[in-house]
């Protein structure tokens, strides 16, 4: 059998579908399947909801005993729980937050302000407690950045803070964890780009923020339009006139967040895995930074380059007038396997170099976190009954340790002693 002629090869090549059409078809098929999965998992509204909490869980979150909650319920005081079979009491997060307000008011009526602040952890600007903006960053994918961001934001909301989560990554993984499918649920100007763009189409961030199914936790979603900021910023800088601070990219996220600061205690920003204008703008808006580190030598080597590049770029921003005053900078060890000898050595190496800037608690690698992620959920959303008790408890203990440590740093930055 002879070889095909050149003409036959050309005709066959021309008959192939263009790559963009094939990719577009794959994207459409995948999007449809993700939508079908969401409809199936979160029926009937196709929207995520948060489970109810037992009275024991609610008591632990508020900081009281289960018996005290029972007394309040029997006396008809404060928000009342839903009573299930066998007399078991269940509270929504909205109920829990209402109880916090009720108990804080009761404490203040007795002149016990310290007790009131232990129930209701909202910051007090009159005491100089500024909006805490925490950027979670690393320019290497797979470091656990989004997982850390979403669990931190939810932990802070569960502990009684008013939280704004900002998805700054065009891949929008944080948004997906909160139940959004960007190509279906968002249109133009629905991300923070809508508030920080340079033209006349910018709109207030307050119009972009969306509530989530976590009471006290709002979201600025992300999608591919965020990438536009990387494209239009060089043009804005080139056209900038002397003295025009509006064209300075590193002031824009900060200004957008300042416009809604009165509504929140903490902002958690999930940065994109690159050192572009978006990430630098987020860092300039930040009061604190958490750098995720996977304890593998290649990742540590990558982090070295990340730190060099970040330092160089931020020094340029500072010389141009940017403010870089962090309350804390911490390295968070993620996906840590305690029984892995090389990983343990790398963590020891990092602690010897950076001391207290490495968070004491690492984020453990856990099948519980991975399994919850299969349904776009976090460990704070799924119940203990969905896992083996040991696996769930170990993962939850690690999560709480990491996030409680960061929460304590936030309170220290506010000048709180407890």
C-alpha positions in Angstrom: 0.0 0.0 0.0 1.5 3.3 -1.1 2.1 6.4 1.0 -0.7 9.0 0.9 -0.1 11.9 -1.5 0.7 15.4 -0.3 -2.7 16.6 -1.6 -4.5 13.9 0.4 -2.6 14.9 3.6 -3.5 18.6 3.0 -7.2 17.7 2.4 -7.3 15.6 5.5 -5.7 18.4 7.6 -8.1 21.0 6.3 -11.0 18.7 7.1 -10.0 18.7 10.8 -12.0 20.9 13.1 -10.2 24.1 14.3 -8.8 23.7 17.8 -10.8 26.7 19.1 -14.1 24.9 18.1 -13.0 21.7 19.8 -12.0 23.5 23.0 -15.3 25.5 23.0 -17.3 22.3 22.6 -15.4 20.7 25.5 -15.9 23.8 27.6 -19.7 23.8 26.9 -20.0 20.1 27.7 -18.1 20.4 31.0 -20.1 23.4 32.0 -23.4 21.6 31.4 -22.2 18.6 33.4 -21.2 20.9 36.3 -24.6 22.6 36.2 -26.3 19.2 36.3 -24.1 18.2 39.3 -25.1 21.3 41.1 -28.8 20.7 40.4 -28.5 17.2 41.8 -26.4 18.1 44.8 -28.2 21.2 45.9 -31.8 20.5 44.8 -34.4 22.0 44.6 -33.0 25.5 44.3 -29.5 24.6 42.8 -28.1 26.8 45.6 -25.9 25.7 48.4 -27.2 25.8 52.0 -25.5 25.4 55.3 -26.5 22.6 57.6 -28.0 23.2 61.0 -25.9 22.8 64.1 -26.7 20.7 67.2 -27.1 22.5 70.5 -23.6 21.2 71.5 -22.0 22.6 68.4 -23.9 25.9 68.8 -22.8 26.2 72.5 -19.1 25.6 71.5 -19.3 28.2 68.8 -20.8 30.8 71.1 -18.6 29.9 74.1 -21.2 28.8 76.6 -22.3 25.4 77.9 -24.9 23.2 76.3 -26.8 23.3 79.6 -27.0 27.1 79.5 -28.4 27.0 76.0 -31.0 24.5 77.1 -32.0 26.8 80.0 -32.5 29.7 77.6 -34.5 27.5 75.3 -36.8 26.3 78.1 -37.2 29.8 79.4 -38.1 31.1 76.0 -35.3 33.6 76.1 -33.5 34.7 73.0 -33.8 33.0 69.5 -35.4 29.6 69.8 -34.0 26.5 68.1 -35.8 24.0 65.9 -36.7 21.0 68.0 -36.4 17.7 66.2 -37.3 14.1 67.1 -36.4 13.1 70.6 -36.3 16.7 71.7 -33.0 17.4 70.0 -32.4 21.1 69.4 -30.9 22.5 66.2 -29.7 26.1 65.4 -28.9 27.7 62.1 -25.9 30.0 61.9 -28.3 32.9 61.8 -29.8 31.7 65.0 -26.3 31.4 66.6 -25.4 35.0 65.6 -28.7 36.2 67.0 -27.9 34.5 70.2 -24.5 36.2 70.3 -26.3 39.6 70.0 -28.8 38.6 72.7 -26.1 37.5 75.1 -23.9 40.5 74.4 -26.9 42.8 75.1 -27.5 41.0 78.4 -23.9 41.3 79.4 -23.8 45.0 78.6 -27.0 45.5 80.6 -25.1 44.2 83.6 -22.1 46.5 82.8 -19.9 43.6 81.7 -18.4 44.9 78.5 -15.6 42.4 78.4 -18.1 39.5 78.5 -20.2 41.2 75.8 -17.1 41.4 73.5 -16.4 37.7 74.1 -19.9 36.9 72.6 -19.9 39.5 69.9 -16.5 39.7 68.3 -17.2 42.6 65.9 -14.4 45.1 65.7 -14.9 48.5 67.3 -13.5 51.4 65.2 -13.8 53.7 68.2 -11.1 51.6 69.9 -8.9 51.8 66.8 -9.7 48.3 65.6 -9.2 48.7 61.8 -10.5 46.5 59.0 -8.2 43.5 58.8 -7.4 42.5 55.2 -5.7 39.2 54.9 -4.2 38.1 51.5 -3.6 34.4 51.1 -1.0 34.1 48.4 1.6 32.0 46.5 2.4 31.9 42.9 2.7 28.1 42.7 -0.4 26.2 42.1 -1.3 23.3 44.4 -0.1 24.9 47.5 -3.5 24.8 49.2 -4.2 28.6 48.8 -7.9 28.4 48.0 -8.5 25.6 50.5 -6.9 27.7 53.2 -8.8 30.9 52.1 -12.2 29.3 52.2 -11.7 27.5 55.5 -10.3 30.7 57.1 -13.2 32.8 55.9 -15.7 30.3 57.1 -14.0 29.8 60.5 -14.0 33.5 61.1 -17.7 33.7 60.2 -18.5 30.8 62.5 -16.7 32.4 65.3 -18.8 35.5 65.0 -16.9 37.9 62.7 -18.4 39.8 59.8 -16.3 38.5 56.8 -15.9 39.4 53.2 -14.3 36.8 51.0 -12.7 38.2 47.7 -12.0 35.9 44.8 -9.1 37.5 42.9 -8.3 34.5 40.9 -9.6 34.3 37.3 -10.0 30.6 37.7 -12.6 31.3 40.4 -12.1 28.3 42.6 -13.1 30.2 45.7 -16.4 31.2 44.0 -17.0 27.6 43.0 -16.6 26.5 46.7 -19.4 29.0 47.5 -21.7 27.5 44.9 -21.1 29.8 42.0 -20.5 28.7 38.4 -18.9 31.8 36.9 -19.9 31.2 33.3 -23.5 30.8 34.3 -24.0 32.9 37.4 -21.9 36.0 36.5 -22.1 38.6 33.8 -19.9 41.6 33.1 -18.7 43.7 36.0 -19.7 41.1 38.6 -16.2 40.7 40.0 -14.0 43.2 41.8 -12.8 44.2 38.3 -16.1 46.1 38.1 -15.1 48.3 41.0 -11.4 48.8 40.1 -11.5 49.3 36.4 -10.2 52.6 35.0 -13.1 53.6 32.7 -16.5 55.0 33.2 -18.1 51.6 33.6 -16.8 51.1 37.1 -19.5 50.6 39.8 -19.5 50.6 43.6 -18.2 47.4 45.2 -21.3 47.3 47.4 -23.3 46.5 44.3 -21.0 43.6 43.4 -20.9 41.9 46.8 -23.1 38.9 47.2 -24.4 37.3 50.4 -23.6 33.6 50.9 -25.4 30.8 52.7 -23.0 31.5 55.7 -24.7 34.2 57.8 -22.2 37.0 58.3 -20.0 35.9 55.3 -20.3 37.8 51.9 -18.5 37.1 48.7 -17.0 39.1 45.8 -16.9 36.4 43.1 -14.3 35.9 40.4 -14.2 34.9 36.8 -12.1 35.4 33.7 -12.8 39.1 33.4 -10.3 39.6 36.3 -7.6 39.0 33.7 -8.6 42.2 32.0 -7.0 44.2 34.8 -3.6 42.7 33.8 -4.2 43.9 30.2 -5.6 47.4 30.8 -3.3 48.5 33.7 -0.1 49.0 31.5 -2.1 51.3 29.2 -3.5 53.2 32.2 0.1 53.7 33.6 1.4 54.8 30.2 -1.4 57.4 29.8 -1.1 58.6 33.4 -0.6 62.3 34.0 1.7 63.5 36.8 -0.2 63.7 40.0 -3.0 61.4 38.8 -3.3 58.9 41.7 -6.4 57.3 40.2 -4.3 55.7 37.5 -2.1 54.0 40.1 -3.1 50.4 40.1 -1.9 49.6 43.6 -4.5 52.0 45.2 -7.6 50.6 43.6 -8.3 47.4 45.6 -7.6 49.3 48.7 -10.0 52.1 47.8 -12.7 49.6 46.8 -12.5 47.8 50.1 -12.4 51.1 52.1 -15.9 51.9 50.6 -17.4 48.9 52.4 -15.1 48.7 55.4 -17.9 49.7 57.9 -19.8 46.5 57.2 -16.9 44.0 57.9 -14.3 43.0 60.4 -12.1 40.9 58.2 -11.5 40.6 54.5 -10.0 37.4 53.2 -8.5 37.7 49.6 -7.7 34.6 47.6 -4.9 35.9 45.3 -4.2 34.5 41.9 -1.2 32.1 41.5 0.9 34.8 39.8 2.7 38.1 40.7 0.7 40.4 38.5 -1.0 43.7 39.0 -4.0 42.1 40.8 -1.8 40.4 43.4 0.3 43.5 43.9 -2.8 45.6 44.3 -4.1 43.1 46.9 -0.9 43.1 48.8 -0.9 46.9 48.9 -4.5 46.7 50.3 -3.6 44.1 52.9 -3.0 44.6 56.6 -1.7 41.0 56.8 -0.4 38.3 54.5 -0.4 34.5 54.7 1.9 32.7 52.3 1.0 29.0 51.8 3.9 26.5 51.6 3.8 22.9 50.5 6.7 21.2 52.3 8.5 19.8 49.2 11.9 21.0 48.1 10.7 22.1 44.7 7.9 24.1 46.3 10.3 25.7 48.8 12.7 26.6 45.9 9.8 28.1 44.1 8.9 30.1 47.2 12.4 31.5 47.3 11.9 33.0 43.8 8.4 34.2 44.8 9.8 36.1 47.8 12.6 37.7 45.7 10.1 38.8 43.1 7.6 40.1 45.6 10.3 42.1 47.4 11.5 43.7 44.2 8.1 44.6 43.0 6.8 45.9 46.3 9.9 48.0 46.7 9.0 49.7 43.4 5.4 50.2 44.6 6.6 51.7 47.9 8.9 54.1 46.1 5.9 55.2 44.1 3.9 56.0 47.2 2.3 52.6 48.1 1.8 51.8 51.8 3.2 48.5 53.0 2.5 48.2 56.7 1.6 44.6 57.6 0.3 43.7 61.0 1.7 40.2 60.4 3.3 38.1 57.8 3.0 34.3 58.3 4.0 31.2 56.4 1.4 28.4 56.5 2.6 24.8 55.9 -0.1 23.1 53.9 -0.8 19.5 52.8 1.5 18.4 55.6 2.0 14.7 56.2 3.4 14.3 59.8 4.8 10.8 59.1 6.7 11.9 56.0 10.4 12.3 57.1 11.5 14.6 54.3 8.5 16.9 54.9 9.2 17.0 58.6 12.8 18.0 57.9 11.7 20.8 55.5 9.3 22.2 58.1 12.1 22.2 60.6 14.3 23.9 58.1 11.6 26.6 57.5 11.1 27.1 61.3 14.9 27.5 61.8 15.0 30.2 59.1 11.8 32.2 59.8 11.0 31.4 63.4 7.6 32.6 64.6 6.7 33.7 61.1 5.9 30.1 60.4 2.5 29.3 61.9 2.8 26.8 64.7 -0.1 24.7 63.3 0.3 23.1 59.9 -2.7 22.3 57.6 -2.7 18.6 57.4 -3.2 16.6 54.2 -6.5 14.9 54.8 -8.8 12.6 52.8 -11.7 14.3 54.7 -10.9 17.7 53.2 -10.5 16.1 49.7 -13.7 14.1 50.0 -15.7 17.1 51.1 -14.3 19.0 48.1 -15.8 16.5 45.7 -19.1 18.1 46.4 -17.7 21.6 46.5 -17.9 21.7 50.3 -15.6 22.4 53.1 -15.1 20.4 56.3 -17.0 23.1 58.2 -20.1 22.4 56.0 -20.3 18.6 56.1 -21.3 16.7 59.2 -19.1 14.3 61.2 -21.4 11.4 60.3 -20.1 11.5 56.7 -16.6 10.3 57.7 -14.8 7.9 59.9 -14.6 9.6 63.3 -10.8 9.5 63.5 -10.2 11.0 60.1 -12.8 13.8 60.6 -11.5 14.7 64.1 -7.9 14.9 63.0 -8.7 17.1 60.1 -11.0 19.3 62.1 -8.5 19.7 64.9 -5.8 20.8 62.4 -8.2 23.2 60.7 -9.3 24.8 63.9 -5.7 25.1 65.2 -4.5 26.9 62.0 -7.5 29.2 61.8 -7.6 29.9 65.5 -4.0 31.0 65.4 -4.7 33.4 62.6 -7.8 34.7 64.4 -5.6 35.3 67.5 -3.2 37.3 65.3 -6.1 39.4 64.1 -7.2 40.1 67.7 -3.7 41.0 68.7 -3.5 43.5 65.8 -6.7 45.0 67.2 -5.0 45.3 70.6 -7.2 42.7 72.3 -5.6 40.7 75.0 -8.2 37.9 74.9 
